[in-house]
Amino acid sequence: MEKRKLILASASPRRREILSNMGLNFQVHPACGEEKLETSDPVEAVKALALQKAREVADKTGEPALVIGSDTVVASGNKILGKPHDKEEAFRMLKELQGASHMVYTGVAVIDTVTGEPLAHFAEGTKVSMYPMTDAWIQDYIETGEPMDKAGAYAIQGGCMPYIRGIQGEYATVVGFPAARFYQELLKKGVDLRKTEEEEYYEL
Ligand SMILES: Cc1cn([C@H]2C[C@H](O)[C@@H](COP(=O)(O)OP(=O)(O)OP(=O)(O)O)O2)c(=O)[nH]c1=O
């Protein structure tokens, strides 16, 4: 049996929490490279960015490991919304999203450092519908600071909760990591993340 460590190539506390909640043993090595968007298709964009992050960390990892990279964007109409650069952009994003439906896409790439190839590479999408927001509410929400490091300038798990009319798809995709899809994709490749003989290692 071949053994691999699990490494999360992310600085996102949300992704760390989701993997912890799944009961997984993993190390965190955030990717620091610049994220370059080279496509206007949100599915292709999050897949490419997830792969960039996983690749950067996998190249620096000198041991047998599965390195997980991930990226989340919001797609509204034909616009892709990442993290807002300033409060004005956050306001424009929330004005666009309120009272309507949009998609949240999260891409995941899992690179096996032994082969250098992706063991899994996919994007998952969840539809989110929002109640209408007043400008005053949006301003107050932005002042909390919460929107500034979130794709689309909101957190479904935080202050935006009272405006979420409903979702269609996996909740965790919106928070930044599609936990169930990730688990199922690895299962298809014969990797069951529940099984750890030694504390830190998973069998491939
Ligand atoms: C829409 C939405 C996004 N988000 C978050 C998930 C992601 O962390 C973030 C989008 O930024 P990302 O660039 O995907 O990730 P990140 O910079 O936080 O972490 P890293 O690149 O190191 O992996 O927005 C929420 O927490 N709640 C939400 O409702």
The ligand as a Gaussian input file, in Angstrom:
#p B3LYP/6-31G(d) Opt

LIG

0 1
 C      -19.651000      33.307000      -1.444000
 C      -18.818000      33.021000      -0.234000
 C      -17.431000      32.978000      -0.296000
 N      -16.673000      32.714000       0.819000
 C      -15.186000      32.667000       0.765000
 C      -14.613000      31.306000       0.410000
 C      -13.193000      31.646000      -0.005000
 O      -12.342000      31.527000       1.135000
 C      -13.282000      33.116000      -0.444000
 C      -12.904000      33.257000      -1.898000
 O      -11.525000      33.388000      -2.011000
 P      -10.535000      32.334000      -2.662000
 O       -9.566000      33.089000      -3.510000
 O      -11.267000      31.190000      -3.283000
 O       -9.742000      31.697000      -1.410000
 P       -8.880000      32.371000      -0.262000
 O       -8.058000      33.501000      -0.800000
 O       -9.792000      32.682000       0.902000
 O       -7.905000      31.196000       0.194000
 P       -6.731000      30.463000      -0.660000
 O       -6.570000      31.141000      -1.984000
 O       -5.479000      30.554000       0.186000
 O       -7.205000      29.037000      -0.764000
 O      -14.629000      33.524000      -0.226000
 C      -17.304000      32.475000       2.054000
 O      -16.616000      32.239000       3.056000
 N      -18.674000      32.505000       2.124000
 C      -19.475000      32.776000       1.045000
 O      -20.713000      32.797000       1.181000

